[in-house]
Amino acid sequence: MGITIRDVAAAAGVSTATVSRALRGLPNVDEVTRQRVRDVATHLDYVISPSASRLASGRTGSVAVITPAVSRWFFATVLSGVESVLQDAGVDLLLQSTATATISPARLRGRVDGVLAISVPPEDPQLQRVIDLGLPTSLIGTWCEGAPSVMIDDVQAAVTATRHLIDQGHQRIGLISGSADGAPATPSYARRTGFLETMQTATLEVGPQLEAHGQFTIDGGEQAMEQLLASETPPTAVFAMSDEMAFGAMRALRRHGLAPGQDVALVGIDGHDMSEYLELSTVAQPVVELGRIAATWMLEQLADGPTRPPESILVPTTLIVRGSSARPRL
């Protein structure tokens, strides 16, 4: 007969439940005990059986990740943070995209133990139906009553970006926003709020002629910058709500023979991997860490039940100044 979990527990001097939690990377096991259990399991050549563990617990061993997009940088990067935590715990991911299919709560029930939602708009009825399932749920990048969420302070991030351009001496500042219908409690709405409040505090002009919508894509950012440049008095600086839209704006500027940071200043939000190479000033958010925090919450809920209060936790951002933002030419 092979080595069993009881053998490992006896040799390590702990319960079988502690062995299971330690080897699956679940919380509430101190690191000294966790390492002792791992050492004993290695010495005895014991590997926990995922199927046996799931049968014993009545769980599926899977978590659904719901996202509006998969290929775009923000979502893929958050997902890498989620995956790094859940993989270490032996939890599988079931990826669901709201862009390609309607999420069916009935299909999720019995297939997953919990749900992680990445920047799903709170007004999306699919999100509320998922929360109503009563499964452990964590939200990333947005807030919705009934589930814990981790996100940045989008208003403050926009204030930081806009204030940087004002401090550089710019007075006519354009905005490349996400969409025309940014609903409350979404990043687009919050970032626009931060921009408008900062401009109004500085008694600087705002208005439709200084705003264009970029849909949070590179192509959209390019088209939005074209629109701003076509205005009778183009802005000397532009705040783009995302780095990807700022990349598109850079392309439009160069096509017009304008140099980012010399002719028109530009700042984004995200801390995209390419922002350093393109010399883009940005308000960087810890995107991978957002995924890790939410995934860790999920493991806690799977271990102890949905005990975390449904509150929002804000993680800090950092302004990184590069060549794309400069004082206006005299």
C-alpha positions as CSV (number, residue, x, y, z in Angstrom):
1,M,0.0,0.0,0.0
2,G,1.3,3.5,-0.9
3,I,2.0,6.4,1.3
4,T,-1.2,8.2,2.4
5,I,-2.0,11.6,3.7
6,R,-2.3,10.1,7.2
7,D,1.3,8.9,7.0
8,V,2.5,12.4,6.1
9,A,0.3,13.9,8.9
10,A,1.7,11.4,11.5
11,A,5.4,12.1,10.4
12,A,4.9,15.8,10.5
13,G,3.0,15.9,13.7
14,V,-0.1,17.7,12.3
15,S,-3.6,16.9,11.2
16,T,-4.5,15.6,7.8
17,A,-6.4,18.8,7.2
18,T,-3.2,20.8,7.8
19,V,-1.3,18.6,5.4
20,S,-4.0,19.1,2.7
21,R,-4.0,22.9,3.2
22,A,-0.2,23.1,3.3
23,L,0.3,21.1,0.1
24,R,-2.4,23.0,-1.8
25,G,-1.0,26.4,-0.8
26,L,-4.1,27.4,1.1
27,P,-3.9,30.1,3.8
28,N,-4.0,29.8,7.6
29,V,-0.9,27.5,7.7
30,D,2.2,29.2,9.2
31,E,5.3,29.0,6.9
32,V,7.3,26.8,9.4
33,T,4.6,24.2,9.5
34,R,4.0,24.5,5.7
35,Q,7.7,23.8,5.0
36,R,7.8,20.9,7.4
37,V,4.9,19.3,5.8
38,R,6.4,19.8,2.3
39,D,9.7,18.3,3.5
40,V,8.0,15.3,5.0
41,A,5.9,14.8,1.8
42,T,9.0,15.0,-0.3
43,H,10.9,12.6,1.9
44,L,8.0,10.1,1.8
45,D,7.5,10.7,-2.0
46,Y,3.9,11.7,-1.4
47,V,2.0,13.8,-3.9
48,I,-1.5,15.0,-3.0
49,S,-4.1,13.6,-5.4
50,P,-6.1,16.5,-6.9
51,S,-9.1,14.3,-7.7
52,A,-9.1,12.7,-4.2
53,S,-8.9,16.1,-2.6
54,R,-11.8,17.4,-4.7
55,L,-14.0,14.4,-4.0
56,A,-13.3,14.7,-0.3
57,S,-14.1,18.4,-0.1
58,G,-17.1,18.3,-2.5
59,R,-15.4,21.0,-4.6
60,T,-14.6,21.2,-8.3
61,G,-11.1,22.6,-7.8
62,S,-11.9,25.3,-10.4
63,V,-12.5,29.1,-10.4
64,A,-14.2,31.0,-13.2
65,V,-12.5,34.2,-14.4
66,I,-14.9,36.5,-16.2
67,T,-13.5,39.3,-18.3
68,P,-14.7,41.6,-21.2
69,A,-11.5,40.9,-23.1
70,V,-8.6,38.4,-23.0
71,S,-6.0,39.6,-25.5
72,R,-5.7,43.2,-24.4
73,W,-2.7,44.0,-22.2
74,F,-4.5,45.0,-18.9
75,F,-6.7,41.9,-18.8
76,A,-4.0,39.5,-19.8
77,T,-1.6,41.0,-17.2
78,V,-4.2,40.9,-14.4
79,L,-4.9,37.3,-15.4
80,S,-1.2,36.4,-15.1
81,G,-1.3,37.6,-11.5
82,V,-4.5,35.5,-10.8
83,E,-3.0,32.5,-12.4
84,S,0.3,32.6,-10.5
85,V,-1.5,32.4,-7.2
86,L,-4.2,29.9,-8.1
87,Q,-1.8,27.6,-10.0
88,D,0.4,27.3,-6.9
89,A,-2.7,26.2,-5.0
90,G,-3.7,23.6,-7.6
91,V,-6.8,25.5,-8.6
92,D,-7.8,25.4,-12.3
93,L,-9.2,28.4,-14.2
94,L,-12.3,28.5,-16.3
95,L,-12.0,31.5,-18.5
96,Q,-15.3,33.2,-19.6
97,S,-15.4,36.3,-21.9
98,T,-18.4,38.5,-21.8
99,A,-17.4,39.8,-25.3
100,T,-17.9,36.4,-27.0
101,A,-20.8,34.8,-25.0
102,T,-23.4,35.4,-22.4
103,I,-22.3,34.2,-19.0
104,S,-24.8,31.6,-17.7
105,P,-24.9,31.3,-13.9
106,A,-26.6,28.0,-14.3
107,R,-23.6,26.6,-16.2
108,L,-21.2,28.0,-13.5
109,R,-23.1,26.3,-10.7
110,G,-21.5,23.0,-10.0
111,R,-18.6,23.6,-12.3
112,V,-16.6,26.1,-10.2
113,D,-16.1,26.9,-6.6
114,G,-15.8,30.7,-7.0
115,V,-15.8,33.6,-9.5
116,L,-13.2,36.3,-10.3
117,A,-14.5,39.2,-12.4
118,I,-11.9,41.5,-14.1
119,S,-13.3,45.0,-14.9
120,V,-16.8,43.8,-15.7
121,P,-19.0,46.9,-15.6
122,P,-21.1,46.9,-12.4
123,E,-24.2,47.8,-14.5
124,D,-23.8,44.6,-16.5
125,P,-26.7,42.3,-15.4
126,Q,-24.5,39.3,-15.9
127,L,-22.3,40.4,-13.0
128,Q,-25.2,40.7,-10.6
129,R,-26.5,37.3,-11.6
130,V,-23.1,35.8,-10.9
131,I,-22.9,37.5,-7.5
132,D,-26.4,36.2,-6.7
133,L,-25.1,32.6,-7.1
134,G,-23.7,33.0,-3.6
135,L,-20.3,31.6,-4.6
136,P,-17.1,33.2,-3.2
137,T,-16.5,36.2,-5.5
138,S,-13.7,38.7,-6.0
139,L,-13.8,41.7,-8.3
140,I,-10.8,43.4,-9.9
141,G,-10.8,46.9,-11.3
142,T,-14.4,47.8,-10.5
143,W,-16.8,47.9,-7.5
144,C,-20.2,46.3,-7.1
145,E,-22.3,45.9,-3.9
146,G,-22.1,42.4,-2.6
147,A,-18.6,41.3,-3.4
148,P,-15.1,42.4,-2.2
149,S,-13.1,44.3,-4.9
150,V,-9.5,45.5,-5.4
151,M,-8.8,48.4,-7.6
152,I,-6.9,51.7,-7.9
153,D,-8.3,55.1,-7.1
154,D,-9.2,56.0,-10.7
155,V,-10.2,59.5,-9.7
156,Q,-6.9,60.2,-8.0
157,A,-4.9,58.6,-10.9
158,A,-6.5,61.1,-13.3
159,V,-5.9,63.9,-10.9
160,T,-2.2,63.0,-10.7
161,A,-1.9,62.8,-14.5
162,T,-3.8,66.1,-15.1
163,R,-2.0,67.9,-12.3
164,H,1.4,66.9,-13.8
165,L,0.5,68.5,-17.2
166,I,-0.7,71.6,-15.4
167,D,2.4,71.8,-13.3
168,Q,4.4,71.6,-16.6
169,G,2.7,74.9,-17.6
170,H,0.1,73.6,-20.0
171,Q,-3.3,75.3,-20.0
172,R,-5.1,73.9,-23.0
173,I,-5.3,70.2,-22.1
174,G,-7.2,67.6,-24.1
175,L,-8.8,64.4,-22.9
176,I,-8.8,61.0,-24.6
177,S,-11.6,59.2,-22.7
178,G,-12.7,55.6,-22.9
179,S,-16.3,55.9,-24.2
180,A,-19.1,58.4,-24.4
181,D,-21.3,56.4,-22.1
182,G,-18.9,55.8,-19.2
183,A,-21.3,54.7,-16.4
184,P,-20.7,55.5,-12.7
185,A,-18.4,53.2,-10.8
186,T,-16.4,52.4,-14.0
187,P,-12.8,53.5,-14.5
188,S,-13.8,55.6,-17.5
189,Y,-16.3,57.6,-15.4
190,A,-13.9,58.0,-12.5
191,R,-11.0,59.1,-14.6
192,R,-13.1,61.7,-16.4
193,T,-14.3,63.0,-13.0
194,G,-10.7,63.4,-11.8
195,F,-9.7,65.2,-15.0
196,L,-12.6,67.6,-14.9
197,E,-12.3,68.4,-11.2
198,T,-8.6,69.2,-11.6
199,M,-9.1,71.4,-14.6
200,Q,-12.0,73.2,-13.0
201,T,-9.9,73.8,-9.8
202,A,-7.2,75.3,-12.0
203,T,-9.9,77.4,-13.8
204,L,-8.8,75.9,-17.1
205,E,-11.1,75.4,-20.1
206,V,-12.9,72.1,-20.6
207,G,-15.5,71.2,-23.2
208,P,-16.5,68.9,-26.0
209,Q,-13.9,70.4,-28.3
210,L,-11.2,69.2,-25.9
211,E,-12.4,65.6,-25.5
212,A,-12.4,62.6,-27.9
213,H,-13.3,59.0,-27.2
214,G,-10.7,56.3,-27.8
215,Q,-12.5,53.1,-26.5
216,F,-9.4,52.0,-24.6
217,T,-7.7,50.8,-27.8
218,I,-4.6,51.8,-29.7
219,D,-6.6,52.5,-32.9
220,G,-9.2,54.4,-30.9
221,G,-6.5,56.6,-29.3
222,E,-5.1,57.3,-32.7
223,Q,-8.5,58.4,-34.1
224,A,-9.2,60.5,-30.9
225,M,-5.9,62.4,-31.3
226,E,-6.7,63.0,-35.0
227,Q,-10.0,64.6,-33.8
228,L,-8.2,66.8,-31.2
229,L,-5.6,67.9,-33.7
230,A,-8.4,68.9,-36.1
231,S,-9.9,71.4,-33.7
232,E,-9.5,75.1,-34.3
233,T,-7.1,75.4,-31.4
234,P,-5.5,72.0,-30.7
235,P,-4.4,71.2,-27.1
236,T,-0.7,71.6,-26.2
237,A,-1.1,68.5,-23.9
238,V,-3.3,65.5,-23.7
239,F,-4.3,63.1,-20.9
240,A,-5.2,59.7,-22.3
241,M,-7.1,57.4,-19.9
242,S,-5.0,54.4,-20.8
243,D,-1.4,53.8,-22.1
244,E,-2.7,51.9,-25.1
245,M,-4.8,54.9,-26.2
246,A,-1.7,57.1,-25.6
247,F,0.3,54.8,-28.0
248,G,-2.3,55.5,-30.7
249,A,-2.1,59.2,-30.0
250,M,1.6,59.1,-30.4
251,R,1.2,57.5,-33.8
252,A,-1.2,60.3,-34.9
253,L,1.2,63.0,-33.6
254,R,4.1,61.6,-35.6
255,R,2.0,61.3,-38.7
256,H,1.4,65.1,-38.4
257,G,5.1,65.7,-38.0
258,L,4.7,66.5,-34.2
259,A,7.0,65.1,-31.6
260,P,5.4,63.8,-28.3
261,G,6.9,65.8,-25.5
262,Q,8.2,68.5,-27.7
263,D,5.2,69.7,-29.6
264,V,2.4,68.1,-27.7
265,A,2.8,66.6,-24.2
266,L,1.1,63.3,-23.4
267,V,0.5,61.2,-20.3
268,G,-1.4,57.9,-19.8
269,I,-2.5,55.5,-17.1
270,D,-1.4,51.9,-16.6
271,G,2.3,51.4,-16.6
272,H,2.1,49.2,-19.8
273,D,5.2,47.2,-20.5
274,M,5.8,49.3,-23.7
275,S,5.5,52.7,-22.1
276,E,9.2,52.7,-21.1
277,Y,10.3,51.9,-24.6
278,L,8.1,54.6,-26.1
279,E,9.1,57.2,-23.5
280,L,5.5,57.6,-22.4
281,S,4.8,59.3,-19.1
282,T,2.3,57.3,-17.2
283,V,0.5,56.8,-13.9
284,A,1.5,53.2,-13.3
285,Q,-0.8,50.8,-11.5
286,P,0.3,47.4,-10.0
287,V,-1.7,45.3,-12.5
288,V,-0.2,41.9,-11.7
289,E,-0.6,42.7,-8.0
290,L,-4.3,43.4,-8.5
291,G,-4.7,39.8,-9.8
292,R,-2.6,38.3,-7.0
293,I,-4.6,40.1,-4.3
294,A,-8.0,39.0,-5.7
295,A,-6.8,35.4,-6.1
296,T,-5.5,35.3,-2.6
297,W,-8.9,36.5,-1.3
298,M,-10.4,33.7,-3.4
299,L,-8.3,31.1,-1.7
300,E,-9.2,32.5,1.7
301,Q,-12.9,32.3,0.9
302,L,-12.5,28.8,-0.5
303,A,-10.8,27.7,2.8
304,D,-13.0,29.6,5.3
305,G,-16.1,30.5,3.4
306,P,-17.1,33.9,2.1
307,T,-16.2,35.8,5.3
308,R,-14.5,38.8,3.7
309,P,-16.7,41.9,4.0
310,P,-17.8,43.2,0.6
311,E,-15.6,46.3,0.6
312,S,-13.3,47.9,-1.8
313,I,-9.5,48.0,-1.3
314,L,-7.5,50.6,-3.2
315,V,-3.9,50.0,-4.1
316,P,-1.6,53.0,-4.8
317,T,-0.4,54.2,-8.2
318,T,2.9,55.9,-9.2
319,L,3.5,58.8,-11.6
320,I,6.4,57.9,-13.9
321,V,7.7,61.0,-15.8
322,R,9.3,60.3,-19.2
323,G,10.0,62.2,-22.4
324,S,6.4,62.4,-23.6
325,S,5.4,65.1,-21.1
326,A,7.2,68.5,-21.1
327,R,6.6,72.2,-20.8
328,P,4.8,73.8,-23.7
329,R,7.0,75.5,-26.4
330,L,7.0,79.3,-26.1
